[in-house]
Amino acid sequence: MTLLLLEALAALLILIFIVWWTMFSGRKKGELPADAEREKAQMVQDQETTRAAATGDGPGQAKPDGETAPRN
């Protein structure tokens, strides 16, 4: 009977450790605020747009007057 209780206690401690590890093993200063996440997503999108325009991967190539020509 004592062995069963020790085994149950060990299982409970392992469960508590797993939950603690998954909850608190993230960023050092916690999660980013919602504003920072939106700014980061916007920055990534801007970088992708800039890269696509620079390599010609966008929907069309830019003309000198700012319009885009259809790709052939």
N, CA, C and O atoms as a GROMACS GRO file, in nm:
protein
  288
    1MET      N    1   0.082  -0.120   0.000
    1MET     CA    2   0.000   0.000   0.000
    1MET      C    3   0.087   0.126   0.000
    1MET      O    4   0.057   0.223  -0.070
    2THR      N    5   0.193   0.124   0.079
    2THR     CA    6   0.284   0.238   0.085
    2THR      C    7   0.350   0.261  -0.050
    2THR      O    8   0.372   0.375  -0.091
    3LEU      N    9   0.382   0.153  -0.119
    3LEU     CA   10   0.445   0.164  -0.250
    3LEU      C   11   0.351   0.231  -0.350
    3LEU      O   12   0.395   0.310  -0.434
    4LEU      N   13   0.223   0.200  -0.343
    4LEU     CA   14   0.125   0.263  -0.432
    4LEU      C   15   0.113   0.413  -0.403
    4LEU      O   16   0.104   0.493  -0.496
    5LEU      N   17   0.113   0.450  -0.278
    5LEU     CA   18   0.107   0.591  -0.242
    5LEU      C   19   0.231   0.667  -0.288
    5LEU      O   20   0.221   0.780  -0.335
    6LEU      N   21   0.349   0.605  -0.273
    6LEU     CA   22   0.472   0.668  -0.321
    6LEU      C   23   0.471   0.685  -0.473
    6LEU      O   24   0.515   0.786  -0.526
    7GLU      N   25   0.420   0.584  -0.542
    7GLU     CA   26   0.411   0.592  -0.687
    7GLU      C   27   0.313   0.702  -0.730
    7GLU      O   28   0.340   0.775  -0.825
    8ALA      N   29   0.201   0.712  -0.662
    8ALA     CA   30   0.104   0.816  -0.694
    8ALA      C   31   0.163   0.955  -0.664
    8ALA      O   32   0.142   1.048  -0.741
    9LEU      N   33   0.235   0.967  -0.556
    9LEU     CA   34   0.300   1.094  -0.523
    9LEU      C   35   0.404   1.131  -0.629
    9LEU      O   36   0.413   1.246  -0.670
   10ALA      N   37   0.482   1.034  -0.672
   10ALA     CA   38   0.582   1.059  -0.775
   10ALA      C   39   0.515   1.103  -0.905
   10ALA      O   40   0.562   1.196  -0.971
   11ALA      N   41   0.406   1.038  -0.943
   11ALA     CA   42   0.334   1.075  -1.064
   11ALA      C   43   0.278   1.216  -1.053
   11ALA      O   44   0.282   1.293  -1.149
   12LEU      N   45   0.226   1.251  -0.937
   12LEU     CA   46   0.173   1.385  -0.914
   12LEU      C   47   0.284   1.490  -0.924
   12LEU      O   48   0.265   1.596  -0.984
   13LEU      N   49   0.399   1.461  -0.866
   13LEU     CA   50   0.511   1.555  -0.873
   13LEU      C   51   0.560   1.572  -1.016
   13LEU      O   52   0.595   1.683  -1.058
   14ILE      N   53   0.563   1.464  -1.091
   14ILE     CA   54   0.603   1.474  -1.232
   14ILE      C   55   0.502   1.558  -1.309
   14ILE      O   56   0.541   1.642  -1.391
   15LEU      N   57   0.375   1.537  -1.285
   15LEU     CA   58   0.271   1.616  -1.351
   15LEU      C   59   0.285   1.764  -1.318
   15LEU      O   60   0.276   1.849  -1.407
   16ILE      N   61   0.305   1.795  -1.192
   16ILE     CA   62   0.322   1.935  -1.150
   16ILE      C   63   0.445   1.996  -1.216
   16ILE      O   64   0.442   2.112  -1.258
   17PHE      N   65   0.554   1.919  -1.224
   17PHE     CA   66   0.675   1.970  -1.288
   17PHE      C   67   0.651   1.996  -1.436
   17PHE      O   68   0.696   2.099  -1.488
   18ILE      N   69   0.582   1.908  -1.505
   18ILE     CA   70   0.555   1.927  -1.648
   18ILE      C   71   0.470   2.052  -1.670
   18ILE      O   72   0.498   2.132  -1.760
   19VAL      N   73   0.368   2.071  -1.588
   19VAL     CA   74   0.283   2.190  -1.601
   19VAL      C   75   0.364   2.315  -1.572
   19VAL      O   76   0.352   2.414  -1.644
   20TRP      N   77   0.443   2.313  -1.468
   20TRP     CA   78   0.526   2.430  -1.434
   20TRP      C   79   0.623   2.461  -1.548
   20TRP      O   80   0.640   2.577  -1.586
   21TRP      N   81   0.687   2.358  -1.604
   21TRP     CA   82   0.785   2.376  -1.710
   21TRP      C   83   0.720   2.440  -1.834
   21TRP      O   84   0.777   2.530  -1.895
   22THR      N   85   0.601   2.392  -1.870
   22THR     CA   86   0.537   2.446  -1.990
   22THR      C   87   0.484   2.588  -1.967
   22THR      O   88   0.474   2.665  -2.062
   23MET      N   89   0.450   2.622  -1.846
   23MET     CA   90   0.396   2.755  -1.820
   23MET      C   91   0.505   2.861  -1.808
   23MET      O   92   0.484   2.975  -1.850
   24PHE      N   93   0.620   2.827  -1.752
   24PHE     CA   94   0.718   2.928  -1.717
   24PHE      C   95   0.852   2.914  -1.788
   24PHE      O   96   0.949   2.978  -1.747
   25SER      N   97   0.862   2.834  -1.892
   25SER     CA   98   0.990   2.819  -1.960
   25SER      C   99   0.998   2.902  -2.087
   25SER      O  100   1.082   2.875  -2.172
   26GLY      N  101   0.911   3.002  -2.102
   26GLY     CA  102   0.908   3.084  -2.223
   26GLY      C  103   1.009   3.196  -2.220
   26GLY      O  104   1.124   3.176  -2.182
   27ARG      N  105   0.966   3.314  -2.259
   27ARG     CA  106   1.053   3.430  -2.264
   27ARG      C  107   1.100   3.470  -2.124
   27ARG      O  108   1.032   3.445  -2.025
   28LYS      N  109   1.218   3.530  -2.121
   28LYS     CA  110   1.274   3.571  -1.992
   28LYS      C  111   1.189   3.677  -1.922
   28LYS      O  112   1.176   3.674  -1.799
   29LYS      N  113   1.132   3.769  -1.998
   29LYS     CA  114   1.053   3.877  -1.938
   29LYS      C  115   0.905   3.861  -1.967
   29LYS      O  116   0.831   3.960  -1.968
   30GLY      N  117   0.860   3.740  -1.991
   30GLY     CA  118   0.719   3.717  -2.016
   30GLY      C  119   0.682   3.734  -2.162
   30GLY      O  120   0.769   3.755  -2.247
   31GLU      N  121   0.556   3.726  -2.190
   31GLU     CA  122   0.506   3.738  -2.327
   31GLU      C  123   0.511   3.883  -2.373
   31GLU      O  124   0.506   3.976  -2.293
   32LEU      N  125   0.522   3.899  -2.505
   32LEU     CA  126   0.520   4.033  -2.561
   32LEU      C  127   0.382   4.094  -2.548
   32LEU      O  128   0.282   4.022  -2.557
   33PRO      N  129   0.373   4.225  -2.527
   33PRO     CA  130   0.242   4.291  -2.527
   33PRO      C  131   0.179   4.282  -2.666
   33PRO      O  132   0.250   4.262  -2.765
   34ALA      N  133   0.050   4.296  -2.674
   34ALA     CA  134  -0.021   4.283  -2.801
   34ALA      C  135   0.027   4.387  -2.903
   34ALA      O  136   0.036   4.356  -3.022
   35ASP      N  137   0.058   4.508  -2.859
   35ASP     CA  138   0.105   4.613  -2.951
   35ASP      C  139   0.238   4.573  -3.013
   35ASP      O  140   0.259   4.593  -3.133
   36ALA      N  141   0.327   4.518  -2.934
   36ALA     CA  142   0.458   4.479  -2.986
   36ALA      C  143   0.445   4.366  -3.087
   36ALA      O  144   0.519   4.363  -3.185
   37GLU      N  145   0.351   4.274  -3.064
   37GLU     CA  146   0.330   4.166  -3.159
   37GLU      C  147   0.278   4.220  -3.292
   37GLU      O  148   0.320   4.175  -3.398
   38ARG      N  149   0.186   4.316  -3.286
   38ARG     CA  150   0.134   4.375  -3.410
   38ARG      C  151   0.244   4.450  -3.485
   38ARG      O  152   0.254   4.440  -3.608
   39GLU      N  153   0.328   4.525  -3.412
   39GLU     CA  154   0.438   4.597  -3.475
   39GLU      C  155   0.537   4.500  -3.539
   39GLU      O  156   0.586   4.525  -3.649
   40LYS      N  157   0.565   4.390  -3.471
   40LYS     CA  158   0.658   4.291  -3.525
   40LYS      C  159   0.600   4.228  -3.652
   40LYS      O  160   0.673   4.210  -3.750
   41ALA      N  161   0.472   4.196  -3.652
   41ALA     CA  162   0.408   4.138  -3.770
   41ALA      C  163   0.410   4.238  -3.885
   41ALA      O  164   0.433   4.199  -4.000
   42GLN      N  165   0.387   4.366  -3.857
   42GLN     CA  166   0.391   4.469  -3.960
   42GLN      C  167   0.532   4.483  -4.016
   42GLN      O  168   0.549   4.500  -4.137
   43MET      N  169   0.633   4.476  -3.929
   43MET     CA  170   0.770   4.489  -3.972
   43MET      C  171   0.809   4.372  -4.064
   43MET      O  172   0.875   4.392  -4.166
   44VAL      N  173   0.767   4.251  -4.030
   44VAL     CA  174   0.795   4.134  -4.113
   44VAL      C  175   0.726   4.149  -4.248
   44VAL      O  176   0.785   4.119  -4.352
   45GLN      N  177   0.603   4.195  -4.247
   45GLN     CA  178   0.530   4.214  -4.372
   45GLN      C  179   0.599   4.320  -4.458
   45GLN      O  180   0.609   4.303  -4.580
   46ASP      N  181   0.645   4.428  -4.398
   46ASP     CA  182   0.715   4.533  -4.472
   46ASP      C  183   0.845   4.479  -4.533
   46ASP      O  184   0.879   4.511  -4.647
   47GLN      N  185   0.917   4.396  -4.456
   47GLN     CA  186   1.042   4.339  -4.506
   47GLN      C  187   1.014   4.246  -4.625
   47GLN      O  188   1.088   4.248  -4.723
   48GLU      N  189   0.908   4.166  -4.617
   48GLU     CA  190   0.874   4.077  -4.727
   48GLU      C  191   0.834   4.157  -4.851
   48GLU      O  192   0.871   4.121  -4.962
   49THR      N  193   0.760   4.265  -4.832
   49THR     CA  194   0.720   4.350  -4.944
   49THR      C  195   0.842   4.414  -5.008
   49THR      O  196   0.853   4.420  -5.130
   50THR      N  197   0.935   4.463  -4.926
   50THR     CA  198   1.056   4.525  -4.976
   50THR      C  199   1.140   4.423  -5.053
   50THR      O  200   1.193   4.454  -5.160
   51ARG      N  201   1.153   4.303  -4.999
   51ARG     CA  202   1.231   4.199  -5.064
   51ARG      C  203   1.167   4.160  -5.197
   51ARG      O  204   1.237   4.142  -5.296
   52ALA      N  205   1.035   4.147  -5.199
   52ALA     CA  206   0.965   4.110  -5.322
   52ALA      C  207   0.981   4.219  -5.428
   52ALA      O  208   0.997   4.188  -5.546
   53ALA      N  209   0.977   4.344  -5.388
   53ALA     CA  210   0.993   4.454  -5.483
   53ALA      C  211   1.137   4.459  -5.535
   53ALA      O  212   1.159   4.488  -5.653
   54ALA      N  213   1.233   4.432  -5.449
   54ALA     CA  214   1.374   4.439  -5.488
   54ALA      C  215   1.412   4.325  -5.583
   54ALA      O  216   1.495   4.343  -5.672
   55THR      N  217   1.352   4.209  -5.564
   55THR     CA  218   1.388   4.093  -5.647
   55THR      C  219   1.294   4.075  -5.764
   55THR      O  220   1.317   3.988  -5.848
   56GLY      N  221   1.189   4.154  -5.773
   56GLY     CA  222   1.095   4.141  -5.883
   56GLY      C  223   0.997   4.028  -5.864
   56GLY      O  224   0.934   3.984  -5.961
   57ASP      N  225   0.982   3.980  -5.742
   57ASP     CA  226   0.889   3.871  -5.713
   57ASP      C  227   0.747   3.919  -5.691
   57ASP      O  228   0.656   3.838  -5.673
   58GLY      N  229   0.727   4.049  -5.693
   58GLY     CA  230   0.595   4.104  -5.665
   58GLY      C  231   0.499   4.081  -5.780
   58GLY      O  232   0.535   4.012  -5.876
   59PRO      N  233   0.378   4.136  -5.774
   59PRO     CA  234   0.278   4.115  -5.877
   59PRO      C  235   0.314   4.180  -6.009
   59PRO      O  236   0.260   4.139  -6.112
   60GLY      N  237   0.400   4.278  -6.011
   60GLY     CA  238   0.441   4.344  -6.134
   60GLY      C  239   0.566   4.424  -6.108
   60GLY      O  240   0.603   4.449  -5.993
   61GLN      N  241   0.631   4.466  -6.215
   61GLN     CA  242   0.752   4.546  -6.199
   61GLN      C  243   0.713   4.693  -6.198
   61GLN      O  244   0.625   4.737  -6.271
   62ALA      N  245   0.781   4.768  -6.113
   62ALA     CA  246   0.749   4.910  -6.097
   62ALA      C  247   0.801   4.991  -6.215
   62ALA      O  248   0.913   4.970  -6.261
   63LYS      N  249   0.718   5.082  -6.264
   63LYS     CA  250   0.759   5.176  -6.368
   63LYS      C  251   0.814   5.301  -6.300
   63LYS      O  252   0.790   5.321  -6.181
   64PRO      N  253   0.885   5.386  -6.373
   64PRO     CA  254   0.939   5.508  -6.312
   64PRO      C  255   0.829   5.599  -6.257
   64PRO      O  256   0.855   5.673  -6.161
   65ASP      N  257   0.708   5.597  -6.314
   65ASP     CA  258   0.603   5.687  -6.266
   65ASP      C  259   0.526   5.628  -6.147
   65ASP      O  260   0.430   5.689  -6.100
   66GLY      N  261   0.568   5.509  -6.098
   66GLY     CA  262   0.506   5.453  -5.979
   66GLY      C  263   0.400   5.349  -6.008
   66GLY      O  264   0.354   5.282  -5.916
   67GLU      N  265   0.360   5.335  -6.133
   67GLU     CA  266   0.261   5.233  -6.167
   67GLU      C  267   0.331   5.099  -6.182
   67GLU      O  268   0.454   5.092  -6.193
   68THR      N  269   0.253   4.993  -6.181
   68THR     CA  270   0.313   4.861  -6.200
   68THR      C  271   0.269   4.804  -6.334
   68THR      O  272   0.154   4.817  -6.375
   69ALA      N  273   0.363   4.741  -6.399
   69ALA     CA  274   0.335   4.678  -6.528
   69ALA      C  275   0.302   4.531  -6.504
   69ALA      O  276   0.362   4.469  -6.416
   70PRO      N  277   0.212   4.474  -6.579
   70PRO     CA  278   0.182   4.332  -6.560
   70PRO      C  279   0.302   4.246  -6.598
   70PRO      O  280   0.377   4.280  -6.689
   71ARG      N  281   0.318   4.136  -6.528
   71ARG     CA  282   0.428   4.046  -6.557
   71ARG      C  283   0.392   3.959  -6.676
   71ARG      O  284   0.276   3.921  -6.693
   72ASN      N  285   0.489   3.929  -6.756
   72ASN     CA  286   0.467   3.844  -6.874
   72ASN      C  287   0.504   3.701  -6.844
   72ASN      O  288   0.492   3.614  -6.930
   0.00000   0.00000   0.00000
